[in-house]
Amino acid sequence: MRIGGILTSAVALAIMASPLAAQELTVVSFGGAYGAAQKKYMIDPYMAASGNKVLFEDYSGGIAEIKAQVEANNIQWDVVDIEVIDLERACSEGLLEVIPRDILPPGDDGVAAIDDFFPEALANECGVGVIFWAVIYAYNSETIQGGTPSTIADFFDTATFPGKRAMRKRAQVNLEWALIADGVAREDVYKVLATDEGQAQAFAKLDTIKDDLVWYDSWSQAPQLLNDGGAVMVQSANGRIFGAIKDDGRPFEMVWDGNVFDLDVWAAVKGTPNKEMAFDFIKFATGTVPLAGMQDVAYGPTRRSGAALVDPAVIKDLPNANIEVGLKADGIFWADFGESLGEKFNEWLLKQG
């Protein structure tokens, strides 16, 4: 797609529209190919348009660092890319600014923002959607043993498919996958996980592969572990594996069964002294063209007008195209249970030695 050319026009318009004097903004996201795409389509064009400097930093997700900054009244970050699975809790705890919807521009097709964004992208007052994404697992087609994995149950089947499994070191997704692999219907996962019995069932299923688990903290580590043989199957954000296949020619295969899909949003940290500029950046970065650029790493745009710019060849690799075999992450559930299940998960990890 001719996104680069369209960006030139978008930058020119933003230059005329931006009223802010040159300042410095700290924006935090997840790095890797994802961060590179954000830099190309959001960070660099915004700096060119506004004259403001953006310090673009990486973090591993979650709300702990945001919470520490807000509670200490020592705000280091202005804008954060946060997963919706964490957004509900962060917003309800007063860690994020409320973003006025009337600052958001219409789509490039003239449709008002409130109608152009998919509803999920504006569902929480503290965030504006950046991407649809999914947690999938992947394997190396040249090294996998036992056949061709195709389900979440296969991820837990170390007898048929021997070898290490790599998972992100968080309760989220791991507990959902454990229940799905143990036979719980996708539509019942959160209802079951809300009970003590369901939580025990999930941890018992994780117990079955505990000796074959490799833990990592950052999404960027997932393709590395699969590539260097550290694990034969890796849990990953879908775009990380797509990038390894597309850009590096890796012989990886993605399994969409039981994917847990969600959104990321841009949010402003509560108390940022640069709130006006933070909102200005979010307004720019969630325009039609910047959002459409995220197709480079196989993440779906959150505006309908952005979807119209997606290369048809990429559509099958977008989370939006695989919803029927996936589970929508429940941010409200994790706002209610995130702290208690996080503690239980960490206690379970300690028992593994």
N, C-alpha and C positions, 0 to 999 in steps of 0.2 A: 504494500500500500504506500501511497505518496504522503506519508505522515510528515516527513521532514519538510516538504514544501509547504504543507498546511501550517506547520509550526511557525514558519517564518512570518506568515500573516498574523498568527495568534500573538507572537511576540511583538510585532509592530503595533497592534491594537493595544496590547497591555502597556506598552511604553507610554502611549498617549494617555491611557486611563489611570495609571498609577500615580497617586498623589503623595506617596510617602518619600521622605528624604532618605538618602542612602543610610542603611543601618546594617546590623549583623543579627542573623537569626540562626538558632541551633535546631536542626531537624534531625530526628532519630528514626532509623528504620532497621531492616533486617540484613542488609549487606548482600553479598553474592551477586548473582545475575539479576535478582530482583532489584536490589539497590542500584545496580548499574543501569537498569531500565528506567528507574525513577530519576536517576541523575540526568539521563539523556533527555527524557520527555518532560520532566517537571522541575528539577533543581536548576540545571543550567539555563533553560529558557526563562525561568523566573528571574534568575540573577541578571540575565541580559535585558529583560523587560524592565525590571525595577531599579537596577543599579545597586541593590542590596546584596550583601555578602551572606552566603549560607554555609554554615559549618554542618556538614552532613556526616553523621556518626552512626555506628552500629550498636545494637543491643540484642539480647536474646529473647525478648518478649516478656510477658507477665506485667504485673503492676508494682512489684516490690520497690524498684528504683524510683518510680514516679511517686509512690506513697512516701518514701523516705525524704525525697526532695520537698514535697508539699508540707509534710509534718514538721520538717526542720526549717521551713520558710527559707529554703536555700535552693531556688529554682535554677537548675543548670540547663534544662531542655525547654524549648518553646513549643515545638510541634513534634508529635510522636505518631508513628504508624502503629496502631494497636489492633490486635485481633478482636473481633466482636465477641468472641467467647470470653474475653477479659473486660470488654467495654462496659457491660452492664454494671459490674461490680465497681469499676473505677469511677464511673459516673455517679452511681448511687452513694459512694463514699466521699464525694466532693473533691475528687482528685483532678477533674477536668473542667474546662470552661464550657458553658453552653454556647453553641454556635448558631447565631441567628440565620434562619433559612433565607431571609430576604437579601443576604449578601451574595447568594449563589447566582451566577449568570445563567441565562437560558442556554439551551443546547445550540450547536451551530446551525441547526435547522429551524431555530426560532421558537422551539417549544419551551415553555416555562420550566425552570429547574424542578419544581415540585412534581411535574408530570413526566419530565425527561428521565430523572433518576428512577431506578427500580425501587419499589417501596422499602425493601430491606436496607437500602443504602442510607436512608434518612430516618430509620426507625427509632434511633436513639438521639436525643437532642445534643449529645456531646460529641458526635462524630459525623463525618461525611464520607461515604463509601469510596474506596479506591479500587478494589478488585473483588471479584469472586474467586475463591481459591479452594483447594481441597487437599486433605491429607490422604495420600494413597500409599501403597508400598510398591517397591520395584525390585527386580532381580536382574542379574547379569545372564543373558541368554547363552553365553559361552561357558559359564562355569556352574550353572545350576545343576543339581543332581536330583533324580527322582521323578523327572517329568516337567510339566509346565504348570506352575501355580496359577490359580485363577480365582480363589476366594479368600476371604479373611480367615476361614478355618484352615486353609493351607499355610498361612503365615504361622499358625500355632502348631502345625503338624511337623514336628522335628523328626519323626520316624520316617515319613515318606520323603521329606525334603530336609536332609541333615545340614547342619551348619548354624552359624551365629545369626541372630536377628538384631538389628539396630533400631532403637526407639528413642524418641525425644524424652528427656527426663522430666516428664510432667504427668500429672494424673489425667489431664484432659486427653481425649482420644484413646489413650491406652485402655482406660476402663470401659469405654464404649465398645472398642474392638473386642475386648475380652468377653463381653456379654454376647456380642453378635457371633463370635466364634464358638460360644457355648450353646448356641441355638436360640437365643432370645431374638424375637422379631424386631426389625429396626424400629418400627413404630412404637414398640414397648420399652425401648432401651432406657429412656430417662425415667419412666414410671418405675421400672425395676431398680434402677440405680439410686433412686430416692429412698429405698428401704435398706435396713441393716442387712437383710438376707441377700439382697441384690448386690450390695457392696462386697459382702463376703464371697459371693459367687464370682464376682469379677476378679478379686485378688486370688482366689483359688485357681482360676484359669491362668492368670499370670504366673502362678507358682509352677505350672506345668512346663514353662519354658524358661524359668528363672536362670538355669545354668547355661543357657544359650543366648542370654541377652547382653548386648553392648549398648551402653547409654551415651547419649550425646546431648549437648546443650543448645547448639545453634543449627538451624536448617542447613547452613552451608556445609556442615560436616557429613550430611547424609550421602551425597554422591561420592564424596571422597572415600567413605567407608566401603561403599559398593565397588568402587574402582580399584582400591588397593587390596581387596580381599578381606577386609576387617569384618565383613558380614556378607552373607549370601542373599539376604533380603533386608531392605532398609525401609523404614517408615520415612516419608518425606512429603514436603509440600510439592504439589505436582509440578510447579514451574521449575524447581531445581533439577528434577530428572529430565524434563523436557529440554532444558538448556544443555544438559550434559549430552543428550542424544543429538540435538540439533547443532550445537556449536562445537562439540568435542568429538562427535562421531562414536560415542560410547554404545556398546551393544546391550543397552538396558531396555527392559520392558516394564511398562506400568500396568498395575492391576487396579482397576477402578471399583471392583466389588467392595461394598461396605465403606467407600470413601466417606469421610466426614467433611462436609463442605461448609463454607462460611464466608464471611467478608473480612477484609481489613478496612480500617477507616483512618483518615487523618483526624487527629484530635489535638487540642491545645491544652497544655498543662496549666492547672489552676494556679493563678497568681503570677503567671509570666509577665514580666514588665514590658514585653513586646507583644501584647495581645492584639493590637491593631494590625501589626505586620504579620502576626501568625494567621489571623483571619484572611489577610490579603493573600498570603501564600496558599492557604487552603482553597480560597476562591479560584486562584489561578490553576492550581494543580488538579482540581476536579472539573476542569473544563472538558469539553468533548474530545479534543485532540490529545491532550496529555493522557487521559484515561485510555483511549484507544491504543496508545503506544505500548501498554502493558501486554498486548498480544505477543510481543517479542518473547515473553517468558511464559506464554500460555495461561495467562490469567484473564478472566473475563471482565470487560469494562462494566461499570455500574450505571452508566447512562445508556438509554436506548439509542441515542444519536451516536454514541461511541461504538455500539455494537454494529452499526451500519458500516463502519470503517474496517471491521475485522476481515482479514484475508480468509476466504472460504476454506483454504487448505488447513487452517489452524483450528477451525471450529470444533472438529472432533476431539481435539486435545484440551478443550476448555472445560472447566468444571460445570459450566452451564449445560453442556451437552451430555453430562453423565449423572445428572441429578436422580434419574430413575433408579439407579443402583446405589445411591448414597444416602446419607443421614445428615440432615441439617443440624449443625451444632446448636445447642440450646444455651444461649448466653444467660437467660434468666435462671436456668437450673444452676449454672456454674456461679452466678452471683450469689445464689442461696447456699450452695454446697461447696464452693471452691475452696474456702479456707479449711473446712473440716476434712474434706477428701484430700486436700493437699497435705495436711498433717498425717493422715492415715497412709498416704502414698509414701511420704518420707520415712515413716516408721517401718513400712514394709521394705523399703530399700535398705534400711539399716540392718534388718534381719538377714539380708542376703550377704552381708559381710563386705 
